[in-house]
Amino acid sequence: MSYIPDRILMEVEKPARYTGGELNAVVKDKADVDVRFAFCFADSYEIGMSHLGMKLLYELLNSYPRFWCERVFAPWPDLEAKMRENGLKLFALESQEEIRNFDFIGFTLQYELSYTSILNMLDLAGLPVFARDRGEDAPIVIGGGPSCMNPEPIADFFDVFNLGDGEEMLPEILLKYAECRKKGMTKHEILLALSQIPGVYIPALYGAEFDENGDFLRVAPKEEYKGLVPETISRRVLPELEGAFMMKKQVVPYVEAIHDRIMLEIFRGCVRGCRFCQAGYIYRPARERTPASLLEAARSLSETTGYEEISLLSLATDDYTCLKELTDGLIEYTGSSHMNISLPSLRIDSFSLDLMEKISKVRKSGLTFALEAGTQRLRDVINKGISEEDLFRSARLAFENGYYGVKLYFMIGLPTETDEDVLAIAATARKVRDLYYELSEGRKVKAPQITVSVSTFVPKAFTPFQWTKQISYEEIKRKLRLIKDALGPKYGFSWQDPELSVVENILARADRRASRLIYNVWKRTGGFDSWSEFFKYDVWLEEKARLGKVGYEGFEVKEGGFPDSVLSDELREDYLERISCVLPWDFVDIGVTKKFMQREFMKALSCEITPDCRTKCSGCGAAVYGGGVCVGDR
């Protein structure tokens, strides 16, 4: 029976979001389990059910007989209003029970603009949003995911963070909790015990320190916990992906998800080192699965879900060293059943005609080429490592094989960017369109669909650009106008909302003081900030102005780069001093060293490329984990 009365479900949009009971959902008898875990995604059902990490950890935790992991999503505002009106609390889909009665409430933190939704879900569950206000009987609130690499902006709301790969760490946390609870330990004693697990951060045991000017100094153990908890929290990493837990079935949603298909993670991490990309550093070293295990998983997932599409997931799919063997096996398996194979995240410099021919045997999919920057100079600054010639070679292959729709992805606001770099975005799109007509000369063809998609660069923690300043809101709008005017009506043009990018920048590099900003905004807006219809930019600016400093904002980098690849001694000394400052996330060790990040930042200013990890080891530090592509370089 649904927790939400039928009379209410009949009045809201997509009631199937809230009923549970989907194919492959796991239902257990709560009397048979020791730990109940509410796995929360702070967004709508359709978004959360598209997330691979949630699917994987859901099946993993439920493979333990004494654990029961259930799914929880943010109710859409129409249902939330009715829940508050009728005194109903946030509930889990499988048991339809209130999550405030669970042992753990876990959030996967995928993007900063979900933070207000996290507070809203805690409040809707009937729990205080600040960890210090939750009592002995309240569930332990735990967070994981990429945004946790800088946990400080939301540290005041969480009891525990698990930093890094969760496949080993999360079961360890739950097992330790069950052991402690059987001993009759208090919540504080349990948290202290959990702090001894590698990769676990307990914010209440640490303090954020500031100087008399309000500038950040450090995050360190509180006086009473010095010597009892680690000074630095080391990211937890699976040295090898092969042999780690792998999904064999996944829940099939009643409501169509954004990515409603089989998902195969073929490898984790990246060898490329693009200087703007946080994922490329926080998931190092790159680790692969074998084609045999992936094919076995594909068959199992196909049989247990009935899906007609398989998507190969990674940061750069064609960096997978066994891609030919894997795609050959998948084509052999899926060909007769007319399943589609989706190959996102293809790098255009290694685009393969053979691979394109394979996937076009089934059904053509749209192609996206991510150049990131409009000029070679700026692509060298960001270490993208591709050229315009790479794009045209790839586009030629696509057009010759029957494709006529191409999306070109760029960023604006990258360090040292000039108007020349921005205008080159439109010029590149025109060249791609011209190539299409050149190749189809004398033939009647469809009009090409060339779309330019632009996002605004947001400096992130644990990247070489973590020290740089984001361009202003006004400058973002000006650069978007430049591109739009230069493109004209023959091209598609889409862009990320500049207001969202500005707020994301505030939160991405904030310190613990940002918790009050997030709280104040939530009290005024109620969450769902990642959705433009609910996002209130003016509220964020008002509350930010009221609070003042909430984190690191970065500094300006001179435009235009340094074509002679030499910085003046004065400028070099200035930059070196600025990138030696203490950052709010410095107490987290991701393996990749700060010294390497500093070196990469200086190389960026000299337009100097760093080779990929398979070509040459650059000594980033990830070899400390003893796995992946770093094995031969230790």
C-alpha positions as CSV (number, residue, x, y, z in Angstrom):
1,M,0.0,0.0,0.0
2,S,1.3,3.4,-0.9
3,Y,2.4,5.8,1.9
4,I,0.7,8.6,0.0
5,P,-3.1,8.3,0.0
6,D,-4.7,7.6,-3.4
7,R,-6.7,10.8,-3.2
8,I,-3.5,12.8,-3.1
9,L,-1.7,10.7,-5.8
10,M,-4.5,11.3,-8.2
11,E,-4.0,15.0,-7.9
12,V,-0.3,15.2,-8.6
13,E,1.8,14.9,-11.8
14,K,3.3,11.4,-12.5
15,P,2.1,9.5,-9.4
16,A,4.2,6.5,-10.5
17,R,7.2,8.4,-9.2
18,Y,6.1,7.6,-5.6
19,T,4.6,4.1,-5.6
20,G,7.6,1.8,-5.8
21,G,7.2,-1.8,-6.9
22,E,9.2,-1.5,-10.1
23,L,10.9,-4.5,-11.8
24,N,14.0,-5.5,-9.8
25,A,13.2,-3.4,-6.8
26,V,14.4,-5.1,-3.6
27,V,11.9,-5.7,-0.8
28,K,13.0,-7.3,2.4
29,D,11.5,-8.0,5.8
30,K,12.8,-5.3,8.1
31,A,12.8,-7.8,11.0
32,D,15.6,-9.7,9.1
33,V,18.0,-6.9,8.6
34,D,20.5,-5.1,10.9
35,V,20.9,-1.8,9.0
36,R,18.4,0.1,7.0
37,F,19.8,2.6,4.5
38,A,17.8,5.3,2.8
39,F,19.7,6.1,-0.4
40,C,18.6,9.7,-1.4
41,F,19.0,11.5,-4.6
42,A,18.2,15.2,-4.1
43,D,16.3,15.6,-7.4
44,S,13.3,14.2,-9.2
45,Y,12.7,10.5,-9.8
46,E,13.6,10.8,-13.5
47,I,17.0,12.3,-12.8
48,G,17.9,10.0,-9.9
49,M,16.9,6.9,-11.7
50,S,19.4,7.8,-14.5
51,H,22.3,7.8,-12.1
52,L,24.7,4.8,-12.5
53,G,26.3,5.2,-9.0
54,M,23.0,5.0,-7.3
55,K,22.0,1.8,-9.2
56,L,25.3,0.1,-8.5
57,L,25.4,0.9,-4.7
58,Y,21.7,-0.1,-4.4
59,E,22.4,-3.5,-5.7
60,L,25.6,-3.8,-3.8
61,L,24.2,-3.0,-0.4
62,N,21.2,-5.2,-1.0
63,S,23.5,-8.1,-1.8
64,Y,24.3,-8.2,1.9
65,P,21.5,-10.2,3.7
66,R,21.5,-8.0,6.8
67,F,21.4,-4.7,4.9
68,W,18.3,-3.1,3.2
69,C,18.9,-0.2,0.9
70,E,15.9,1.7,-0.3
71,R,15.5,4.6,-2.8
72,V,14.4,8.1,-1.9
73,F,13.9,11.0,-4.4
74,A,12.8,14.6,-3.9
75,P,9.0,14.9,-4.3
76,W,8.1,17.3,-7.1
77,P,6.7,20.6,-5.6
78,D,3.1,19.6,-6.3
79,L,3.4,16.5,-4.0
80,E,5.6,18.2,-1.5
81,A,3.0,20.9,-0.9
82,K,0.3,18.3,-0.3
83,M,2.6,16.3,2.0
84,R,3.3,19.4,4.2
85,E,-0.4,20.3,4.2
86,N,-1.3,16.8,5.4
87,G,1.6,16.3,7.8
88,L,3.2,13.5,5.7
89,K,6.9,12.8,6.0
90,L,9.5,11.8,3.4
91,F,9.4,8.1,2.7
92,A,11.3,5.3,0.9
93,L,9.9,3.7,-2.2
94,E,10.4,0.0,-1.3
95,S,8.8,-0.1,2.1
96,Q,6.8,3.1,1.8
97,E,8.0,3.9,5.4
98,E,9.3,7.3,6.8
99,I,13.0,7.6,6.5
100,R,13.4,9.3,9.8
101,N,13.1,5.8,11.3
102,F,16.0,4.4,9.3
103,D,19.6,3.9,10.5
104,F,21.3,5.9,7.7
105,I,20.1,8.6,5.3
106,G,22.6,8.8,2.5
107,F,22.9,11.4,-0.2
108,T,24.8,11.1,-3.4
109,L,26.2,14.6,-4.1
110,Q,26.5,15.0,-7.9
111,Y,26.2,18.8,-8.3
112,E,26.4,21.8,-6.0
113,L,23.0,23.2,-6.9
114,S,21.3,20.2,-5.2
115,Y,22.4,21.4,-1.8
116,T,19.2,23.3,-1.0
117,S,17.2,20.2,-2.1
118,I,19.1,18.1,0.5
119,L,18.0,20.5,3.3
120,N,14.5,20.4,2.0
121,M,14.4,16.6,2.0
122,L,15.8,16.4,5.6
123,D,13.2,18.9,6.7
124,L,10.4,17.0,4.8
125,A,11.6,13.9,6.7
126,G,10.9,15.6,10.0
127,L,14.6,16.1,10.9
128,P,16.6,19.2,11.8
129,V,18.8,20.2,8.9
130,F,21.9,21.0,11.0
131,A,23.7,17.9,12.3
132,R,24.3,19.5,15.7
133,D,20.5,19.7,16.2
134,R,19.8,16.0,15.5
135,G,19.5,13.9,18.6
136,E,20.7,10.4,19.6
137,D,17.8,8.6,18.0
138,A,18.1,10.4,14.6
139,P,19.6,8.5,11.6
140,I,23.2,9.1,10.6
141,V,23.2,11.4,7.6
142,I,26.0,10.5,5.2
143,G,27.2,12.0,1.9
144,G,29.2,10.7,-1.0
145,G,29.9,11.5,-4.6
146,P,32.1,14.0,-6.5
147,S,30.9,17.2,-4.8
148,C,32.1,15.7,-1.5
149,M,35.7,16.3,-2.6
150,N,35.1,19.7,-1.1
151,P,32.7,18.8,1.7
152,E,33.0,22.0,3.7
153,P,30.1,24.0,2.2
154,I,27.7,21.4,3.5
155,A,29.7,20.0,6.4
156,D,27.3,21.4,9.0
157,F,24.4,19.3,7.7
158,F,26.1,15.9,7.6
159,D,27.3,13.5,10.2
160,V,29.6,11.5,7.8
161,F,31.2,11.8,4.4
162,N,32.7,8.9,2.5
163,L,35.3,10.3,0.2
164,G,36.1,8.3,-2.9
165,D,35.0,4.9,-4.3
166,G,32.1,3.6,-2.3
167,E,32.1,-0.1,-3.3
168,E,34.3,-1.2,-0.3
169,M,34.0,1.8,1.9
170,L,30.2,2.0,2.3
171,P,29.7,-1.6,3.3
172,E,32.6,-1.2,5.8
173,I,30.8,1.8,7.3
174,L,27.5,-0.1,7.7
175,L,29.2,-3.2,9.1
176,K,31.1,-1.0,11.7
177,Y,27.8,0.7,12.6
178,A,26.1,-2.6,13.2
179,E,29.0,-3.8,15.3
180,C,29.0,-0.6,17.4
181,R,25.2,-0.6,17.9
182,K,25.3,-4.2,19.2
183,K,27.8,-3.0,21.8
184,G,25.4,-0.3,22.9
185,M,27.6,2.6,21.9
186,T,26.3,6.1,21.7
187,K,25.9,8.0,18.4
188,H,29.0,10.1,19.2
189,E,31.0,6.9,20.0
190,I,29.9,5.4,16.7
191,L,31.0,8.4,14.8
192,L,34.4,8.4,16.4
193,A,34.7,4.7,15.5
194,L,33.7,5.4,11.9
195,S,36.4,8.1,11.7
196,Q,39.0,5.4,11.8
197,I,37.8,3.9,8.4
198,P,40.1,5.2,5.6
199,G,38.2,7.7,3.5
200,V,35.7,8.7,6.2
201,Y,35.4,12.3,7.3
202,I,33.3,13.3,10.4
203,P,32.9,17.1,10.2
204,A,31.9,17.4,13.9
205,L,35.3,16.3,15.0
206,Y,37.1,19.0,12.9
207,G,37.0,22.8,13.0
208,A,37.4,25.4,10.3
209,E,39.7,28.2,11.3
210,F,39.9,31.8,10.0
211,D,42.1,34.8,10.7
212,E,41.1,38.3,12.0
213,N,40.2,39.4,8.5
214,G,37.9,36.5,7.9
215,D,40.3,34.7,5.6
216,F,40.4,30.9,5.7
217,L,43.3,29.3,7.5
218,R,42.7,25.6,7.8
219,V,40.5,22.7,8.6
220,A,42.0,20.6,11.5
221,P,40.9,18.2,14.2
222,K,39.4,20.0,17.2
223,E,41.7,20.1,20.2
224,E,40.0,17.2,22.0
225,Y,40.3,14.9,19.0
226,K,43.9,15.6,18.0
227,G,45.7,12.3,17.8
228,L,42.4,10.4,17.7
229,V,41.4,11.3,14.1
230,P,43.6,11.8,11.0
231,E,44.8,15.2,10.1
232,T,44.2,14.5,6.4
233,I,41.4,12.5,4.9
234,S,42.7,10.3,2.1
235,R,40.3,9.6,-0.8
236,R,39.4,5.9,-0.9
237,V,40.3,4.2,-4.2
238,L,39.7,0.8,-5.6
239,P,43.2,0.0,-7.0
240,E,41.7,-2.1,-9.8
241,L,38.1,-2.0,-11.2
242,E,38.2,-5.6,-12.6
243,G,36.9,-7.9,-9.8
244,A,35.0,-5.1,-8.1
245,F,31.3,-5.4,-7.7
246,M,29.4,-5.1,-10.9
247,M,25.7,-4.7,-11.6
248,K,23.8,-7.7,-13.0
249,K,20.4,-6.2,-12.8
250,Q,18.9,-2.7,-12.3
251,V,15.6,-1.3,-11.3
252,V,13.4,-0.5,-14.3
253,P,11.4,2.7,-13.6
254,Y,7.7,3.1,-14.2
255,V,8.3,6.7,-15.3
256,E,10.7,7.1,-18.2
257,A,14.1,8.2,-16.8
258,I,16.4,10.7,-18.6
259,H,18.8,7.9,-19.4
260,D,16.5,4.9,-19.6
261,R,18.9,2.1,-20.7
262,I,21.5,-0.4,-19.7
263,M,24.6,1.3,-18.4
264,L,28.1,-0.3,-18.5
265,E,31.0,1.5,-16.8
266,I,33.8,0.3,-19.0
267,F,36.5,2.1,-17.0
268,R,36.8,4.7,-14.3
269,G,39.1,7.7,-14.4
270,C,40.9,9.4,-17.3
271,V,44.4,9.5,-18.7
272,R,44.1,12.9,-20.5
273,G,44.5,15.6,-17.9
274,C,42.3,18.4,-19.2
275,R,43.0,21.2,-16.7
276,F,39.4,22.3,-16.2
277,C,38.0,18.8,-15.5
278,Q,37.5,17.8,-11.9
279,A,36.5,14.3,-12.7
280,G,39.7,13.7,-14.6
281,Y,41.7,14.2,-11.4
282,I,39.5,13.0,-8.6
283,Y,39.0,9.6,-10.3
284,R,42.7,8.9,-11.0
285,P,44.2,6.5,-11.7
286,A,42.3,5.2,-14.8
287,R,41.2,1.6,-14.2
288,E,39.5,-0.7,-16.7
289,R,37.2,-3.7,-16.7
290,T,37.8,-6.6,-19.1
291,P,35.6,-7.2,-22.2
292,A,34.6,-10.6,-20.8
293,S,33.2,-9.2,-17.6
294,L,31.4,-6.4,-19.4
295,L,29.8,-8.7,-21.9
296,E,28.7,-11.0,-19.1
297,A,27.1,-8.0,-17.3
298,A,25.5,-6.8,-20.6
299,R,23.8,-10.2,-21.2
300,S,22.6,-10.3,-17.6
301,L,21.3,-6.7,-17.6
302,S,19.6,-7.3,-20.9
303,E,17.8,-10.5,-19.7
304,T,16.7,-8.9,-16.4
305,T,15.5,-5.5,-17.7
306,G,14.3,-5.9,-21.3
307,Y,16.1,-2.7,-22.3
308,E,16.8,-2.1,-26.0
309,E,19.9,0.2,-25.6
310,I,23.3,-0.3,-24.1
311,S,25.4,2.7,-23.2
312,L,29.1,2.5,-22.6
313,L,30.1,4.9,-19.8
314,S,33.4,6.5,-19.0
315,L,35.0,9.9,-19.2
316,A,36.5,9.1,-22.7
317,T,35.1,5.9,-24.2
318,D,37.6,5.4,-26.9
319,D,40.5,5.6,-24.4
320,Y,39.3,2.1,-23.3
321,T,42.1,-0.1,-24.6
322,C,39.9,-3.1,-25.4
323,L,37.1,-1.1,-27.2
324,K,37.4,-3.1,-30.4
325,E,37.0,-6.4,-28.7
326,L,34.2,-5.1,-26.5
327,T,32.2,-3.6,-29.4
328,D,32.7,-6.7,-31.5
329,G,31.2,-8.8,-28.8
330,L,28.3,-6.4,-28.2
331,I,27.5,-6.2,-31.9
332,E,27.5,-9.9,-32.1
333,Y,25.2,-10.1,-29.1
334,T,22.9,-7.2,-29.9
335,G,22.7,-7.4,-33.7
336,S,20.0,-10.0,-33.9
337,S,17.9,-8.2,-31.3
338,H,18.2,-4.8,-32.9
339,M,19.5,-3.2,-29.7
340,N,21.2,0.2,-30.0
341,I,24.7,0.8,-28.7
342,S,25.4,4.2,-27.4
343,L,29.0,5.5,-27.3
344,P,29.1,8.8,-25.5
345,S,32.2,10.6,-24.5
346,L,34.1,9.8,-27.7
347,R,37.3,11.9,-28.2
348,I,37.4,13.3,-31.7
349,D,41.1,12.9,-32.1
350,S,40.7,9.1,-32.1
351,F,37.4,8.7,-33.7
352,S,37.3,5.4,-35.6
353,L,35.7,4.7,-38.9
354,D,35.5,1.0,-38.1
355,L,33.7,1.8,-34.8
356,M,31.3,4.1,-36.6
357,E,30.5,1.4,-39.1
358,K,29.7,-1.0,-36.3
359,I,27.2,1.2,-34.5
360,S,25.6,2.4,-37.7
361,K,24.6,-1.2,-38.5
362,V,22.1,-0.9,-35.7
363,R,20.8,2.6,-35.5
364,K,22.5,6.0,-35.9
365,S,22.8,8.2,-32.9
366,G,23.6,11.9,-32.7
367,L,27.3,12.9,-32.5
368,T,28.8,15.4,-30.1
369,F,32.3,16.7,-30.6
370,A,33.8,18.4,-27.5
371,L,36.4,20.8,-28.5
372,E,36.0,23.0,-25.4
373,A,37.8,26.0,-26.9
374,G,37.7,27.7,-30.3
375,T,41.4,28.2,-30.9
376,Q,44.4,25.9,-30.7
377,R,46.1,28.3,-28.3
378,L,43.3,28.1,-25.8
379,R,43.0,24.3,-26.3
380,D,46.7,24.1,-25.3
381,V,46.1,26.2,-22.2
382,I,43.5,23.7,-21.0
383,N,45.5,20.7,-22.2
384,K,42.8,19.4,-24.4
385,G,45.4,17.9,-26.8
386,I,43.3,18.0,-30.0
387,S,43.4,20.1,-33.1
388,E,41.0,21.5,-35.6
389,E,42.3,19.0,-38.1
390,D,41.2,16.2,-35.7
391,L,37.7,17.7,-35.7
392,F,37.5,17.9,-39.5
393,R,38.8,14.3,-39.9
394,S,36.2,13.1,-37.5
395,A,33.4,15.2,-39.1
396,R,34.4,13.9,-42.5
397,L,34.0,10.3,-41.3
398,A,30.7,11.1,-39.8
399,F,29.3,12.8,-42.9
400,E,30.6,10.1,-45.3
401,N,28.8,7.6,-43.2
402,G,25.4,9.3,-43.4
403,Y,25.4,11.6,-40.4
404,Y,24.1,15.1,-40.9
405,G,23.5,16.2,-37.3
406,V,26.6,17.3,-35.3
407,K,26.8,19.1,-31.9
408,L,29.9,21.1,-31.1
409,Y,30.5,21.6,-27.4
410,F,32.5,24.6,-26.1
411,M,33.2,26.5,-22.9
412,I,33.5,30.2,-22.4
413,G,35.4,32.0,-19.6
414,L,38.4,29.8,-19.6
415,P,41.6,31.3,-18.2
416,T,43.4,33.6,-20.6
417,E,40.4,33.6,-23.0
418,T,40.1,36.6,-25.5
419,D,37.3,37.7,-27.8
420,E,39.3,36.1,-30.6
421,D,38.9,32.7,-28.9
422,V,35.2,33.3,-28.5
423,L,34.6,34.3,-32.1
424,A,36.5,31.3,-33.3
425,I,33.7,29.1,-31.9
426,A,31.3,30.4,-34.6
427,A,34.1,30.2,-37.2
428,T,34.6,26.5,-36.4
429,A,30.9,25.7,-36.8
430,R,30.9,27.4,-40.2
431,K,33.8,25.3,-41.3
432,V,32.1,22.1,-40.3
433,R,29.0,23.2,-42.3
434,D,31.1,24.0,-45.3
435,L,32.7,20.6,-45.1
436,Y,29.3,18.9,-45.2
437,Y,28.4,20.6,-48.4
438,E,31.8,20.1,-49.9
439,L,31.5,16.3,-49.4
440,S,27.9,16.2,-50.8
441,E,28.6,18.3,-53.9
442,G,26.4,17.2,-56.8
443,R,24.1,15.2,-54.6
444,K,20.7,16.0,-53.1
445,V,21.2,15.8,-49.3
446,K,19.5,16.8,-46.2
447,A,20.4,20.2,-44.7
448,P,23.0,19.8,-42.1
449,Q,22.1,20.3,-38.4
450,I,25.0,21.9,-36.8
451,T,24.5,22.9,-33.2
452,V,26.8,24.9,-31.0
453,S,26.4,24.2,-27.3
454,V,28.2,26.4,-24.8
455,S,28.6,26.3,-21.0
456,T,30.4,28.6,-18.7
457,F,33.7,27.5,-17.1
458,V,33.3,27.0,-13.4
459,P,36.7,26.6,-11.5
460,K,36.6,23.5,-9.4
461,A,38.5,22.1,-6.4
462,F,41.3,19.7,-7.3
463,T,42.0,21.0,-10.7
464,P,45.0,23.1,-12.0
465,F,42.5,25.9,-12.5
466,Q,41.2,25.8,-8.9
467,W,43.0,29.2,-8.2
468,T,41.4,31.1,-11.1
469,K,38.5,33.6,-10.9
470,Q,35.3,33.0,-12.9
471,I,34.4,35.7,-15.3
472,S,31.5,38.0,-14.3
473,Y,27.9,37.5,-15.0
474,E,27.9,40.5,-17.4
475,E,30.9,39.2,-19.2
476,I,29.3,35.8,-19.6
477,K,26.3,37.4,-21.3
478,R,28.5,39.5,-23.5
479,K,30.4,36.5,-24.8
480,L,27.2,34.6,-25.4
481,R,25.9,37.5,-27.5
482,L,29.2,37.5,-29.5
483,I,28.7,33.9,-30.4
484,K,25.0,34.2,-31.2
485,D,25.5,37.2,-33.5
486,A,28.5,35.5,-35.3
487,L,26.6,32.3,-35.9
488,G,23.4,33.7,-37.4
489,P,20.2,31.7,-38.1
490,K,21.6,28.7,-39.9
491,Y,23.0,27.1,-36.7
492,G,21.5,25.7,-33.6
493,F,22.7,27.5,-30.5
494,S,22.2,26.4,-26.9
495,W,23.8,27.6,-23.7
496,Q,23.9,27.0,-20.0
497,D,22.1,29.5,-17.8
498,P,24.8,32.0,-16.7
499,E,23.0,32.5,-13.4
500,L,23.3,28.8,-12.5
501,S,27.0,28.9,-13.4
502,V,27.6,31.9,-11.1
503,V,26.0,30.2,-8.1
504,E,27.7,26.9,-8.8
505,N,31.0,28.8,-8.7
506,I,30.2,30.3,-5.3
507,L,29.5,26.8,-3.8
508,A,32.2,24.8,-5.6
509,R,35.0,26.5,-3.7
510,A,33.3,27.6,-0.5
511,D,34.3,26.9,3.1
512,R,32.2,25.9,6.0
513,R,30.6,29.4,6.3
514,A,28.6,28.6,3.1
515,S,26.3,26.4,5.2
516,R,24.6,29.6,6.4
517,L,24.2,30.8,2.9
518,I,22.7,27.5,1.7
519,Y,20.4,27.5,4.7
520,N,19.2,31.0,4.3
521,V,18.5,30.5,0.6
522,W,16.6,27.3,1.3
523,K,14.4,29.0,3.9
524,R,13.4,31.5,1.2
525,T,13.1,29.2,-1.9
526,G,12.6,25.6,-0.8
527,G,15.1,23.9,-3.0
528,F,15.2,22.5,-6.6
529,D,17.8,25.1,-7.5
530,S,19.1,23.0,-10.4
531,W,15.8,23.6,-12.1
532,S,15.6,27.0,-13.8
533,E,11.9,27.4,-13.0
534,F,12.6,27.2,-9.3
535,F,16.0,28.8,-9.2
536,K,16.0,32.3,-7.6
537,Y,19.3,34.1,-8.6
538,D,18.4,37.3,-6.8
539,V,17.9,35.4,-3.6
540,W,21.4,33.9,-3.8
541,L,23.0,37.2,-4.5
542,E,21.1,38.9,-1.7
543,E,22.1,36.3,0.9
544,K,25.7,36.2,-0.4
545,A,26.0,40.0,0.0
546,R,24.5,39.8,3.5
547,L,27.0,37.1,4.6
548,G,30.1,38.4,2.8
549,K,33.0,35.9,2.6
550,V,32.0,32.2,2.3
551,G,34.9,30.7,0.5
552,Y,37.7,31.1,-2.0
553,E,36.9,33.1,-5.1
554,G,40.1,32.9,-7.1
555,F,42.1,35.6,-8.9
556,E,42.3,37.1,-12.3
557,V,44.6,35.5,-14.9
558,K,45.9,37.8,-17.7
559,E,44.1,37.3,-21.0
560,G,45.7,36.1,-24.1
561,G,48.2,33.6,-22.9
562,F,51.9,33.9,-23.4
563,P,52.8,33.0,-26.9
564,D,56.5,33.0,-26.3
565,S,55.9,30.3,-23.6
566,V,57.9,32.5,-21.1
567,L,56.4,34.4,-18.2
568,S,58.1,37.5,-16.9
569,D,60.0,36.9,-13.6
570,E,57.7,39.3,-11.9
571,L,54.5,37.7,-13.1
572,R,55.8,34.2,-12.5
573,E,56.7,35.2,-8.9
574,D,53.2,36.7,-8.4
575,Y,51.4,33.6,-9.7
576,L,53.6,31.3,-7.6
577,E,52.8,33.2,-4.5
578,R,49.0,33.2,-5.2
579,I,48.8,29.5,-5.9
580,S,50.6,28.7,-2.6
581,C,47.6,29.8,-0.5
582,V,45.7,27.4,1.8
583,L,42.4,26.2,0.3
584,P,39.3,25.0,2.1
585,W,39.7,21.5,0.7
586,D,43.5,21.1,1.3
587,F,42.8,18.7,4.2
588,V,41.5,16.1,1.6
589,D,44.2,14.1,-0.1
590,I,43.0,12.8,-3.5
591,G,46.4,11.2,-4.4
592,V,47.1,13.8,-7.1
593,T,49.4,16.3,-5.3
594,K,49.0,20.0,-4.9
595,K,52.5,20.5,-6.2
596,F,51.5,18.8,-9.5
597,M,48.4,21.1,-9.7
598,Q,50.6,24.1,-9.2
599,R,53.0,22.9,-11.9
600,E,50.1,22.3,-14.3
601,F,48.7,25.8,-13.7
602,M,52.1,27.4,-14.6
603,K,52.3,25.2,-17.7
604,A,48.8,26.4,-18.7
605,L,49.9,30.0,-18.7
606,S,52.8,29.1,-21.0
607,C,50.4,27.1,-23.3
608,E,52.4,24.0,-22.6
609,I,50.9,20.5,-23.1
610,T,51.2,17.7,-20.6
611,P,51.1,14.2,-22.4
612,D,48.5,11.7,-21.4
613,C,49.2,9.1,-18.7
614,R,49.7,6.3,-21.2
615,T,52.2,8.3,-23.2
616,K,54.3,9.5,-20.3
617,C,53.9,9.6,-16.5
618,S,53.9,13.2,-15.3
619,G,54.3,12.3,-11.7
620,C,50.8,13.5,-10.5
621,G,50.9,11.3,-7.4
622,A,48.1,8.9,-8.2
623,A,50.6,6.0,-8.4
624,V,50.4,5.9,-4.6
625,Y,47.2,3.8,-5.1
626,G,49.1,1.0,-6.8
627,G,46.7,0.3,-9.6
628,G,45.4,1.3,-13.0
629,V,47.7,2.8,-15.6
630,C,50.1,3.9,-12.9
631,V,51.3,0.4,-12.0
632,G,54.3,0.5,-14.4
633,D,55.4,4.0,-13.3
634,R,55.8,3.5,-9.6
